[in-house]
Amino acid sequence: MQESTRRTAQTHQRPEQALLIDVPRGIALTERAEEARRWAHQYATLGWSVTPSCGGHREWCFAPDRHPAGPAWRDELTTDAEALNRLWDARPAAYGVIAGTGPDRGLTALRVTGPMWSRVVVALAAAGIEAPVMRLAAAYDRGPERLYVITAAEAEPVPEGPWADLIAVHPSGFPLPLPAASRGGHAQWAAMPGGLPLPTARDVFAALAPLYLS
C-alpha cells in the first residue's frame, strides 16, 4: 500500500484548479524516485542538463523536489545517461529533478506574471509556438504559484515592451525544479515538452504581448 501526504497548493491570484501535491512516504517514495529518474533521462535526451533534487534527509526540508541537494549541484548537471544513473544510485530518495539554465544547459526559462496559465498556453498555440509551459507551486504553500515558459538556450534575453517587467528570465546561476512525476509534484507541465526545437525568447515575448495589451 502506498503511503503519502497530500495537500493542495494555494494559487492565490490564479482562480484555476490548484496543483495537488503529494509528499511520498514509504513504498510511494521509492516509486516516485524511480519515476523522477525516468523523467531526468527524458530531459537529457532533449539536451537539458539535469541532476537529482534533495533527498529530503534534513528534518527541516518539506519540499525536497523543489531544490538541489547542496552547493555542488551545478557540477552534477549532466545529459549523460550513465552519469544520471550514478547520481540517482547515490541519492535513491530523490524524487525531484533540478535543471540548470543558460547557453550551456540546453534551455532558458521565462517566468511569466499576470495571465492565467491556460491563457498563456492558448496564446502560444495561437501563434504557432510549441513551447513547454510549467506550473510551480510555492514551497510550503507560501506565496503564489509561478508560471514558466521554456525557451531555447541563449544568453539571458531581455524582455521588450511595456509588459517587460512582468516577464523575467530565470537566472542561469539558480536551480530550476522540473516536473518529475505524472502528478503530485510541486512542478507540473501545463504544456509538455515535444520533439520540436524550443522557440526563442523573442518569439515568446511577441506571442504573449496581446495578453498584456487586451
C-alpha positions in Angstrom: 0.0 0.0 0.0 1.4 3.4 -1.0 1.7 6.0 1.7 1.7 9.7 1.0 0.7 13.0 2.5 -1.5 15.0 0.1 -2.1 18.7 0.1 -3.4 21.4 -2.3 -1.1 24.3 -3.2 -2.7 27.7 -2.9 -2.8 29.6 -6.2 -3.9 33.0 -4.6 -4.5 35.3 -7.6 -5.0 32.3 -10.0 -8.6 31.1 -9.9 -7.8 27.9 -11.8 -7.6 24.5 -10.2 -4.7 24.3 -7.7 -1.9 21.9 -8.0 -2.4 18.7 -5.9 0.9 17.9 -4.2 1.9 14.6 -2.8 4.7 14.2 -0.3 5.5 10.5 -0.8 6.4 8.2 2.1 7.4 4.5 2.2 6.9 2.5 -1.0 5.5 5.6 -2.7 8.8 7.4 -2.2 10.8 4.6 -3.9 8.4 4.6 -6.8 8.4 8.4 -7.2 12.2 8.4 -7.1 12.4 5.9 -9.9 9.8 8.0 -11.8 12.0 11.1 -11.3 15.0 9.2 -12.7 13.0 8.3 -15.8 11.9 11.9 -16.3 15.5 13.0 -15.9 16.6 10.7 -18.7 13.8 12.1 -20.9 15.0 15.7 -20.3 18.6 14.6 -21.0 17.6 13.3 -24.4 16.3 16.8 -25.1 19.7 18.2 -24.3 18.7 19.6 -20.9 21.3 19.4 -18.2 19.7 18.0 -15.0 20.6 16.5 -11.6 18.6 14.8 -8.8 16.9 17.0 -6.2 17.5 16.9 -2.5 16.7 13.5 -1.0 14.7 15.0 1.9 17.1 13.7 4.6 17.0 17.0 6.5 14.3 17.4 9.2 13.6 21.0 8.1 13.1 20.0 4.4 9.4 19.6 3.5 9.7 20.3 -0.2 12.8 18.3 -1.4 11.7 18.1 -5.0 12.0 21.9 -5.3 15.7 22.3 -4.6 19.1 20.6 -5.1 20.9 18.6 -2.5 23.7 21.0 -2.0 26.1 23.6 -3.4 27.7 21.1 -5.8 24.6 20.8 -7.9 26.0 22.8 -10.8 28.9 20.4 -11.1 26.5 17.5 -11.2 24.4 18.8 -14.1 24.6 16.4 -17.0 22.9 15.0 -20.1 24.8 11.7 -19.8 22.6 8.7 -19.0 25.2 6.8 -17.1 26.1 9.8 -15.0 22.4 10.3 -14.2 22.1 6.7 -13.0 25.2 7.1 -10.8 23.7 10.2 -9.3 20.3 8.6 -8.5 22.0 5.4 -7.2 23.9 7.7 -4.7 20.7 9.6 -3.9 17.9 6.9 -4.1 15.3 9.0 -2.2 15.5 12.0 -4.7 12.0 12.3 -6.2 12.6 15.7 -8.0 14.6 16.8 -11.0 16.7 20.0 -11.0 17.8 21.8 -14.2 20.3 24.4 -15.0 19.5 27.1 -17.5 21.5 29.2 -19.9 23.5 28.9 -23.1 25.4 25.8 -22.0 22.5 24.0 -20.2 20.0 23.4 -23.1 17.2 25.7 -22.1 16.1 29.1 -20.9 13.2 29.7 -18.6 10.9 32.8 -18.7 8.8 33.5 -15.6 5.5 34.9 -16.7 3.5 37.0 -14.2 -0.1 38.1 -14.8 -2.2 35.9 -17.1 -3.5 32.6 -16.0 -1.6 29.6 -17.3 -4.4 28.4 -19.6 -4.4 31.8 -21.4 -0.6 31.5 -21.9 -0.9 28.0 -23.4 -3.7 29.2 -25.7 -1.7 32.4 -26.8 1.3 30.3 -27.6 -0.7 27.8 -29.6 -2.5 30.6 -31.5 0.9 32.0 -32.5 2.0 28.5 -33.8 4.6 28.2 -31.0 5.1 24.8 -29.3 6.8 25.7 -26.0 6.7 23.8 -22.7 4.8 25.6 -20.0 5.4 24.7 -16.4 3.5 25.5 -13.2 5.5 25.6 -10.0 3.8 25.6 -6.6 5.3 27.8 -3.9 7.3 25.9 -1.2 5.2 25.2 1.9 2.2 26.9 0.2 3.8 30.3 1.0 3.1 32.7 -1.9 1.5 32.4 -5.4 2.1 29.7 -7.9 4.8 30.5 -10.5 4.5 30.0 -14.3 7.4 29.4 -16.6 7.7 29.1 -20.4 10.8 27.1 -21.5 12.7 28.5 -24.5 15.8 27.8 -26.4 19.2 28.1 -24.6 20.7 31.5 -25.1 22.4 34.3 -23.2 19.8 35.9 -20.9 17.3 37.6 -23.2 15.9 41.0 -22.3 12.1 41.2 -22.3 10.8 44.0 -24.5 7.7 46.1 -24.5 5.5 47.9 -21.8 4.9 44.5 -20.1 8.7 43.7 -19.8 8.7 43.9 -16.0 6.0 41.1 -16.0 8.3 38.6 -17.8 11.5 37.7 -16.1 14.4 35.4 -17.2 15.2 32.7 -14.6 18.8 33.5 -13.6 21.3 31.0 -15.1 23.1 30.5 -11.7 19.9 29.3 -9.9 18.3 25.9 -9.9 15.1 25.3 -11.7 12.8 22.4 -10.5 11.3 20.4 -13.3 8.3 18.1 -13.3 9.3 14.7 -12.1 6.0 12.9 -11.8 2.9 12.5 -13.9 1.1 14.1 -10.9 1.7 15.1 -7.3 4.9 17.1 -7.5 5.5 20.8 -6.9 6.2 21.2 -10.6 3.7 20.1 -13.3 3.6 20.6 -17.0 0.7 22.7 -18.4 2.1 22.1 -21.8 4.5 19.1 -22.2 7.9 19.3 -24.0 7.7 18.0 -27.5 10.2 16.9 -30.1 10.4 20.2 -31.9 13.2 22.7 -31.2 12.4 25.2 -28.5 11.2 28.6 -29.5 13.3 31.7 -29.0 12.5 34.1 -26.1 11.8 36.8 -28.6 9.1 34.7 -30.3 7.5 34.0 -26.9 7.6 37.7 -26.0 5.7 38.5 -29.2 3.2 35.8 -28.7 2.3 36.8 -25.2 2.1 40.5 -25.9 -1.6 40.5 -26.7 -2.3 39.1 -23.2 -0.9 42.3 -21.7 -2.5 44.7 -24.2 -6.0 43.3 -24.0 
